[in-house]
Amino acid sequence: MNQHFDPERDLSIERVIRAPRERVWRAWTDPLQLAQWWVPAPTVARIDRFEPRPGGAFVTSMSDDGEDFVPHTDGIFLLLEEGRRLVFTNAITSSWHPAEPAPVAMTAEILFGEHPDGTAYRAVVRHGDPADRARHEELGFFDGWGAVTAALVELVERGADTAE
């Protein structure tokens, strides 16, 4: 879990999750589980296209009322190392075109490590420059990513996935 971290351009969230690493990985790679925690409540997520493989689409929408959905994520997966690491970006759309200027272009690396109490979880979100990092922090990175990480933790610690 010692990936390079540039404090000038990167933001991160770290947690020890009291659940097996395989369960946390599944919550990231099973679209039914991802929809349960991917956006902060009470907003709901819809997984529109989800192809967890290098080059695969990662497209989600969100809704405050569960009926009218607006775009949320349109990107691609860059790398998946089973049970250990996944990387995605919104700088390239699911149609493999350069993204129109997003509020914040980023590449997110999600790391799943062994820990005596379960899973050492780390999300590192990388930005092109310090200004983009600052903008993402101002837009509520810690509140937003913190809320969805807490929802992920709740899902996997209660053992809600029945695919064990």
Contacts in CASP RR format, 6 or more apart in sequence:
PFRMAT RR
TARGET T0000
AUTHOR 0000-0000-0000
METHOD contacts of the structure
MODEL  1
MNQHFDPERDLSIERVIRAPRERVWRAWTDPLQLAQWWVPAPTVARIDRF
EPRPGGAFVTSMSDDGEDFVPHTDGIFLLLEEGRRLVFTNAITSSWHPAE
PAPVAMTAEILFGEHPDGTAYRAVVRHGDPADRARHEELGFFDGWGAVTA
ALVELVERGADTAE
1 111 0 8 1.000
1 113 0 8 1.000
1 120 0 8 1.000
1 122 0 8 1.000
3 109 0 8 1.000
3 111 0 8 1.000
3 122 0 8 1.000
3 124 0 8 1.000
5 12 0 8 1.000
5 124 0 8 1.000
6 126 0 8 1.000
8 130 0 8 1.000
8 133 0 8 1.000
9 126 0 8 1.000
9 127 0 8 1.000
9 128 0 8 1.000
9 129 0 8 1.000
9 130 0 8 1.000
9 132 0 8 1.000
9 133 0 8 1.000
10 124 0 8 1.000
10 125 0 8 1.000
10 126 0 8 1.000
10 127 0 8 1.000
10 133 0 8 1.000
11 124 0 8 1.000
11 125 0 8 1.000
11 127 0 8 1.000
11 133 0 8 1.000
11 136 0 8 1.000
11 137 0 8 1.000
11 141 0 8 1.000
11 142 0 8 1.000
11 145 0 8 1.000
12 122 0 8 1.000
12 123 0 8 1.000
12 124 0 8 1.000
12 125 0 8 1.000
13 122 0 8 1.000
13 123 0 8 1.000
13 142 0 8 1.000
13 145 0 8 1.000
13 146 0 8 1.000
13 149 0 8 1.000
14 120 0 8 1.000
14 121 0 8 1.000
14 122 0 8 1.000
14 123 0 8 1.000
15 121 0 8 1.000
15 149 0 8 1.000
15 153 0 8 1.000
16 115 0 8 1.000
16 117 0 8 1.000
16 118 0 8 1.000
16 119 0 8 1.000
16 120 0 8 1.000
16 121 0 8 1.000
17 24 0 8 1.000
17 118 0 8 1.000
17 119 0 8 1.000
17 121 0 8 1.000
17 152 0 8 1.000
17 153 0 8 1.000
17 156 0 8 1.000
17 157 0 8 1.000
18 117 0 8 1.000
18 118 0 8 1.000
18 157 0 8 1.000
19 118 0 8 1.000
19 119 0 8 1.000
19 153 0 8 1.000
19 156 0 8 1.000
19 157 0 8 1.000
19 159 0 8 1.000
20 118 0 8 1.000
20 119 0 8 1.000
21 83 0 8 1.000
21 112 0 8 1.000
21 113 0 8 1.000
21 114 0 8 1.000
21 118 0 8 1.000
21 119 0 8 1.000
22 83 0 8 1.000
23 119 0 8 1.000
23 156 0 8 1.000
23 159 0 8 1.000
23 161 0 8 1.000
23 164 0 8 1.000
24 112 0 8 1.000
24 119 0 8 1.000
24 121 0 8 1.000
24 152 0 8 1.000
24 156 0 8 1.000
25 82 0 8 1.000
25 83 0 8 1.000
25 112 0 8 1.000
26 33 0 8 1.000
26 161 0 8 1.000
26 163 0 8 1.000
27 33 0 8 1.000
27 34 0 8 1.000
27 37 0 8 1.000
27 152 0 8 1.000
27 155 0 8 1.000
27 156 0 8 1.000
27 161 0 8 1.000
28 34 0 8 1.000
28 52 0 8 1.000
28 86 0 8 1.000
28 110 0 8 1.000
28 152 0 8 1.000
29 52 0 8 1.000
29 80 0 8 1.000
29 86 0 8 1.000
30 161 0 8 1.000
30 163 0 8 1.000
31 47 0 8 1.000
31 50 0 8 1.000
32 47 0 8 1.000
33 155 0 8 1.000
33 160 0 8 1.000
33 161 0 8 1.000
34 45 0 8 1.000
34 47 0 8 1.000
34 50 0 8 1.000
34 60 0 8 1.000
35 44 0 8 1.000
35 45 0 8 1.000
35 46 0 8 1.000
35 47 0 8 1.000
36 45 0 8 1.000
36 151 0 8 1.000
36 155 0 8 1.000
36 160 0 8 1.000
37 45 0 8 1.000
37 148 0 8 1.000
37 151 0 8 1.000
37 152 0 8 1.000
37 154 0 8 1.000
37 155 0 8 1.000
38 45 0 8 1.000
38 47 0 8 1.000
38 60 0 8 1.000
38 72 0 8 1.000
38 73 0 8 1.000
38 148 0 8 1.000
39 45 0 8 1.000
39 60 0 8 1.000
39 62 0 8 1.000
39 72 0 8 1.000
39 148 0 8 1.000
40 143 0 8 1.000
40 144 0 8 1.000
40 147 0 8 1.000
40 148 0 8 1.000
40 151 0 8 1.000
41 147 0 8 1.000
41 151 0 8 1.000
42 64 0 8 1.000
43 62 0 8 1.000
43 63 0 8 1.000
43 64 0 8 1.000
44 62 0 8 1.000
44 63 0 8 1.000
44 64 0 8 1.000
44 66 0 8 1.000
45 60 0 8 1.000
45 61 0 8 1.000
45 62 0 8 1.000
45 72 0 8 1.000
46 60 0 8 1.000
46 61 0 8 1.000
46 62 0 8 1.000
46 63 0 8 1.000
46 69 0 8 1.000
47 59 0 8 1.000
47 60 0 8 1.000
48 59 0 8 1.000
48 60 0 8 1.000
48 61 0 8 1.000
49 57 0 8 1.000
49 58 0 8 1.000
49 59 0 8 1.000
49 94 0 8 1.000
50 57 0 8 1.000
50 58 0 8 1.000
50 59 0 8 1.000
50 60 0 8 1.000
51 57 0 8 1.000
51 58 0 8 1.000
51 77 0 8 1.000
52 58 0 8 1.000
52 77 0 8 1.000
52 80 0 8 1.000
52 86 0 8 1.000
53 77 0 8 1.000
53 80 0 8 1.000
54 77 0 8 1.000
54 78 0 8 1.000
54 79 0 8 1.000
54 80 0 8 1.000
55 76 0 8 1.000
55 77 0 8 1.000
55 78 0 8 1.000
55 96 0 8 1.000
56 76 0 8 1.000
56 77 0 8 1.000
56 94 0 8 1.000
57 75 0 8 1.000
57 76 0 8 1.000
57 77 0 8 1.000
57 94 0 8 1.000
58 73 0 8 1.000
58 74 0 8 1.000
58 75 0 8 1.000
58 76 0 8 1.000
58 77 0 8 1.000
58 88 0 8 1.000
58 94 0 8 1.000
59 73 0 8 1.000
59 74 0 8 1.000
59 75 0 8 1.000
59 94 0 8 1.000
60 72 0 8 1.000
60 73 0 8 1.000
61 69 0 8 1.000
61 70 0 8 1.000
61 71 0 8 1.000
61 72 0 8 1.000
62 69 0 8 1.000
62 70 0 8 1.000
62 72 0 8 1.000
63 69 0 8 1.000
63 70 0 8 1.000
73 90 0 8 1.000
74 90 0 8 1.000
74 93 0 8 1.000
74 94 0 8 1.000
74 99 0 8 1.000
75 88 0 8 1.000
75 89 0 8 1.000
75 90 0 8 1.000
75 91 0 8 1.000
75 92 0 8 1.000
75 93 0 8 1.000
75 94 0 8 1.000
75 99 0 8 1.000
76 88 0 8 1.000
76 89 0 8 1.000
76 92 0 8 1.000
76 93 0 8 1.000
76 94 0 8 1.000
76 96 0 8 1.000
77 86 0 8 1.000
77 87 0 8 1.000
77 88 0 8 1.000
78 87 0 8 1.000
78 88 0 8 1.000
78 89 0 8 1.000
78 107 0 8 1.000
79 85 0 8 1.000
79 86 0 8 1.000
79 87 0 8 1.000
80 86 0 8 1.000
80 87 0 8 1.000
83 112 0 8 1.000
84 111 0 8 1.000
84 112 0 8 1.000
84 113 0 8 1.000
85 109 0 8 1.000
85 110 0 8 1.000
85 111 0 8 1.000
85 112 0 8 1.000
86 109 0 8 1.000
86 110 0 8 1.000
87 107 0 8 1.000
87 108 0 8 1.000
87 109 0 8 1.000
87 110 0 8 1.000
88 107 0 8 1.000
88 108 0 8 1.000
89 105 0 8 1.000
89 106 0 8 1.000
89 107 0 8 1.000
89 108 0 8 1.000
90 99 0 8 1.000
90 102 0 8 1.000
90 105 0 8 1.000
90 106 0 8 1.000
91 98 0 8 1.000
91 99 0 8 1.000
91 102 0 8 1.000
91 105 0 8 1.000
91 106 0 8 1.000
91 107 0 8 1.000
92 98 0 8 1.000
92 99 0 8 1.000
93 99 0 8 1.000
99 105 0 8 1.000
103 135 0 8 1.000
103 139 0 8 1.000
104 127 0 8 1.000
104 132 0 8 1.000
104 135 0 8 1.000
104 136 0 8 1.000
104 139 0 8 1.000
105 127 0 8 1.000
105 128 0 8 1.000
105 132 0 8 1.000
106 125 0 8 1.000
106 126 0 8 1.000
106 127 0 8 1.000
106 132 0 8 1.000
106 136 0 8 1.000
107 125 0 8 1.000
107 126 0 8 1.000
108 123 0 8 1.000
108 124 0 8 1.000
108 125 0 8 1.000
108 126 0 8 1.000
109 123 0 8 1.000
109 124 0 8 1.000
109 125 0 8 1.000
109 126 0 8 1.000
110 121 0 8 1.000
110 122 0 8 1.000
110 123 0 8 1.000
111 120 0 8 1.000
111 121 0 8 1.000
111 122 0 8 1.000
111 123 0 8 1.000
111 124 0 8 1.000
112 119 0 8 1.000
112 120 0 8 1.000
112 121 0 8 1.000
113 119 0 8 1.000
113 120 0 8 1.000
113 121 0 8 1.000
114 120 0 8 1.000
121 149 0 8 1.000
123 145 0 8 1.000
123 149 0 8 1.000
125 136 0 8 1.000
125 141 0 8 1.000
125 145 0 8 1.000
127 133 0 8 1.000
127 136 0 8 1.000
155 161 0 8 1.000
END
